[in-house]
Amino acid sequence: MKLTKKAEATRQQLLDSGHALVLRKGFVGVGLQELLTACNVPKGSFYHYFASKEAFGCALLEQYVADYGQRLQALLAEHSSGRDRVMAYWQAWLGTAEHRGWAEDCLVVKLAAEVADLSEDMRRILNDGVAALVARIAAAVREGREDGSLPPGADAQALAQVLYQMWLGAALLAKLGRDRTPLHQALAATEHLLACNHRAPAVASPSPERTSK
């Protein structure tokens, strides 16, 4: 159903407010009435904009993945060498005294475990977004090796996967302990892994095997 401009604006307001609420409380923890109240939208009108809460979650994640990709592209465009692009991304996760780190607002950190068991469609959207991100990190590693800012080393795709897994775990531990030390440790480990010019077991090519429920 095609929405009017006013309805489209309300739908976007629901997505924007929902993002903030989900980031704070998780997807299951956000009630529809709470969301409608936050947006000053009449009770019972949610289904005018979304077929279900799951459909809302899918739209929320699709928007997040698209916005994240645009923000990443803008960040990487600010740097000329492949190494600088790779490190700029992880520095963004860490943040500065003036700016929140990307890890603090990451819906993968917040929702990965939750949606993996809750919704196949939401899981797929988030997983595809992560796959695209890892591929872009791998491309930056290759660019660094081509321009000489990084030494030859392990398979770029496998290395990018390991780096992302490390940072995701560090972000979870930082959130759990309310301590940014794991992120600083991940930054130091990233520098070390990028400087290695040999293939280490830790970055071997990933197995095609998948876990099943």
C-alpha positions as CSV (number, residue, x, y, z in Angstrom):
1,M,0.0,0.0,0.0
2,K,1.4,3.4,-1.0
3,L,1.5,5.8,1.9
4,T,0.9,9.6,1.8
5,K,3.8,11.9,2.5
6,K,2.5,12.4,6.1
7,A,2.2,8.7,6.6
8,E,5.7,8.2,5.3
9,A,7.0,10.8,7.7
10,T,5.2,9.0,10.6
11,R,6.6,5.6,9.5
12,Q,10.1,7.1,9.4
13,Q,9.5,8.6,12.9
14,L,8.6,5.1,14.1
15,L,11.8,3.7,12.7
16,D,13.9,6.4,14.1
17,S,12.4,6.2,17.6
18,G,12.4,2.5,17.4
19,H,16.1,2.5,16.7
20,A,16.8,4.4,19.9
21,L,14.5,2.2,22.0
22,V,15.8,-1.0,20.5
23,L,19.4,0.1,21.1
24,R,18.6,0.7,24.7
25,K,16.2,-2.2,25.5
26,G,16.6,-4.8,22.8
27,F,14.0,-5.8,20.3
28,V,11.8,-8.0,22.5
29,G,12.0,-5.4,25.3
30,V,10.3,-2.7,23.3
31,G,6.5,-2.8,23.4
32,L,4.4,-1.5,20.5
33,Q,2.5,0.9,22.8
34,E,5.8,2.3,24.2
35,L,6.9,2.9,20.6
36,L,3.6,4.6,19.6
37,T,3.7,6.8,22.8
38,A,7.3,7.9,22.1
39,C,6.2,9.0,18.6
40,N,2.8,10.4,19.7
41,V,1.1,8.1,17.3
42,P,-2.5,7.0,18.1
43,K,-2.9,3.6,19.8
44,G,-3.7,0.8,17.4
45,S,-2.4,2.5,14.3
46,F,0.9,0.6,14.2
47,Y,-0.4,-1.9,11.7
48,H,-1.2,0.9,9.3
49,Y,2.6,1.3,8.8
50,F,3.9,-2.3,9.4
51,A,2.3,-5.6,8.9
52,S,3.7,-7.0,12.2
53,K,6.4,-6.2,14.8
54,E,8.7,-8.5,12.8
55,A,8.1,-6.5,9.7
56,F,9.0,-3.4,11.7
57,G,12.2,-5.1,12.9
58,C,13.1,-6.0,9.3
59,A,12.5,-2.5,8.1
60,L,14.5,-1.1,11.1
61,L,17.5,-3.4,10.3
62,E,17.4,-2.7,6.6
63,Q,17.6,1.0,7.2
64,Y,20.4,0.5,9.8
65,V,22.4,-1.6,7.3
66,A,22.0,0.9,4.5
67,D,22.8,3.9,6.7
68,Y,25.9,2.1,8.2
69,G,27.2,1.3,4.7
70,Q,26.9,5.0,3.7
71,R,28.6,6.1,6.9
72,L,31.4,3.6,6.3
73,Q,31.9,4.7,2.7
74,A,32.2,8.3,3.8
75,L,34.7,7.4,6.5
76,L,36.9,5.4,4.2
77,A,36.8,8.1,1.5
78,E,38.6,10.4,3.9
79,H,41.8,8.3,3.8
80,S,44.2,7.6,0.9
81,S,45.9,4.4,1.9
82,G,44.4,1.0,2.5
83,R,46.0,0.7,5.9
84,D,44.6,4.1,7.0
85,R,41.1,3.0,5.8
86,V,41.3,-0.2,7.8
87,M,42.5,1.5,11.0
88,A,40.1,4.5,10.6
89,Y,37.2,2.1,10.8
90,W,38.4,0.4,14.0
91,Q,39.3,3.8,15.5
92,A,35.7,4.8,14.8
93,W,34.5,1.7,16.8
94,L,36.6,3.0,19.7
95,G,35.6,6.6,19.4
96,T,37.2,9.6,21.0
97,A,36.6,11.8,24.1
98,E,34.4,14.0,21.9
99,H,32.5,11.4,19.9
100,R,30.8,8.2,20.8
101,G,32.3,5.1,19.3
102,W,30.5,3.1,16.7
103,A,30.5,0.1,19.0
104,E,28.2,1.9,21.4
105,D,25.5,2.3,18.8
106,C,26.0,-1.0,17.0
107,L,22.8,-3.0,16.5
108,V,24.9,-6.1,15.7
109,V,26.4,-5.9,19.2
110,K,22.9,-5.4,20.7
111,L,20.8,-7.8,18.6
112,A,22.8,-10.5,17.0
113,A,22.1,-13.2,19.6
114,E,18.5,-12.1,20.1
115,V,17.3,-12.0,16.5
116,A,19.2,-15.1,15.5
117,D,16.7,-17.1,17.6
118,L,13.7,-14.8,17.1
119,S,13.3,-14.1,13.4
120,E,14.9,-15.8,10.4
121,D,14.2,-12.7,8.2
122,M,15.8,-10.3,10.7
123,R,18.7,-12.7,11.2
124,R,19.3,-12.8,7.4
125,I,19.2,-9.0,7.1
126,L,21.7,-8.6,9.9
127,N,23.9,-11.4,8.6
128,D,24.0,-10.1,5.1
129,G,24.9,-6.7,6.4
130,V,27.8,-8.1,8.4
131,A,29.0,-10.1,5.3
132,A,29.0,-6.9,3.2
133,L,30.9,-5.1,5.9
134,V,33.5,-7.9,6.2
135,A,34.0,-7.9,2.5
136,R,34.6,-4.1,2.5
137,I,37.2,-4.5,5.3
138,A,38.9,-7.3,3.2
139,A,38.9,-5.0,0.2
140,A,40.6,-2.3,2.2
141,V,43.3,-4.8,3.3
142,R,43.9,-5.7,-0.3
143,E,44.1,-2.1,-1.2
144,G,46.7,-1.6,1.5
145,R,48.8,-4.5,0.2
146,E,48.5,-3.1,-3.3
147,D,49.6,0.4,-2.3
148,G,52.4,-0.8,0.0
149,S,50.9,0.5,3.2
150,L,50.4,-3.1,4.4
151,P,52.7,-6.1,4.0
152,P,51.7,-9.3,2.3
153,G,50.0,-11.8,4.6
154,A,47.1,-14.0,5.3
155,D,44.0,-14.2,3.1
156,A,42.4,-10.8,3.2
157,Q,38.8,-12.2,3.6
158,A,39.8,-14.5,6.4
159,L,41.7,-11.8,8.1
160,A,38.8,-9.4,7.9
161,Q,36.5,-12.0,9.4
162,V,38.8,-12.6,12.3
163,L,39.2,-8.8,12.9
164,Y,35.5,-8.3,12.9
165,Q,34.9,-11.3,15.2
166,M,37.5,-9.9,17.6
167,W,36.0,-6.4,17.7
168,L,32.5,-7.8,18.1
169,G,33.7,-9.8,21.1
170,A,35.6,-6.8,22.5
171,A,32.5,-4.6,22.1
172,L,30.4,-7.1,24.1
173,L,33.0,-7.3,26.9
174,A,33.3,-3.6,27.0
175,K,29.6,-3.3,27.3
176,L,29.4,-6.0,30.0
177,G,32.2,-4.6,32.1
178,R,31.5,-0.9,31.3
179,D,35.2,-0.7,30.6
180,R,36.7,0.3,27.2
181,T,39.9,-1.8,27.9
182,P,38.8,-4.6,25.6
183,L,38.4,-2.2,22.7
184,H,41.9,-0.8,23.3
185,Q,43.3,-4.3,23.4
186,A,41.5,-5.1,20.1
187,L,43.1,-2.0,18.5
188,A,46.6,-3.2,19.6
189,A,45.9,-6.7,18.3
190,T,44.6,-5.3,15.0
191,E,47.8,-3.4,14.5
192,H,49.8,-6.6,15.2
193,L,47.7,-8.8,12.8
194,L,47.9,-6.3,10.0
195,A,51.7,-6.1,10.4
196,C,52.2,-9.9,10.2
197,N,53.5,-11.0,6.8
198,H,52.9,-14.7,7.2
199,R,49.8,-16.9,7.4
200,A,48.9,-17.8,10.9
201,P,46.4,-20.5,12.0
202,A,44.2,-17.8,13.6
203,V,43.3,-16.4,10.2
204,A,43.0,-19.6,8.2
205,S,40.3,-19.7,5.5
206,P,36.9,-20.2,7.1
207,S,35.2,-23.6,6.9
208,P,32.1,-23.9,4.8
209,E,30.4,-25.8,7.6
210,R,27.5,-24.2,9.3
211,T,26.0,-24.8,12.7
212,S,22.4,-25.9,12.8
213,K,19.8,-25.7,15.5
